[in-house]
Amino acid sequence: MAKQIQKEIQRGVESWISLGNRRPHLSIILVGDNPASHTYVRKKIRAASAVGICSEIILKPKDVSQEELLDITDQLNMDPRVSGILVQLPLPEAAQLWSGLEVFGI
């Protein structure tokens, strides 16, 4: 079942591109050194690649400021090549981005 869904998504991505659209691009913001978060992000990158979606990881230290994270999301929001932004949760306490998640409508 999962392989069938993966193939359907891959066909959809290729169809989108064949219509002259840009290849979808996912930017993932990963804060800190939580091993589980790093594992999840690697799996997301692999899954995106398997269906033809480009992706990138923006790795920030656990003590990154909320202001810097919001600046990064603003830059990504204005980048025409970026189709989606994912902030990997949970965030370290020091990041204190919870109020900033309103930027994403969360």
C-alpha positions, 0 to 999 in steps of 0.5 A: 500500500505504501509503495502504491501511494509513493508511486502515485505521489511520484507521478503527481510530482512528475506531472506537475513538472511536465506542465512547466512548474518547478520541482517542489522544494521542501526546507526543513529547519532542524534545531538542536541535537535530538537524535530522534529529530535527526532520524525523523528528518533523515527519513523525511528527506529520503521520502521526499527524494523518493517521490521527486521532491527536492529538500534541504536541511537548515541545521541550527544549534539548540541555543538559536534565538527565536528572532533568528528562527523567525528571520529564517522562516521569513527568508524561506517564505520569500524564496520562490524556489521553496514550496514548503517549510517544515519546522521539526518538533520538538524544539529545544526549550532555548529556541522558545519558538512556540509563540513564533509558530503562529507564523505558520498558523499553528 
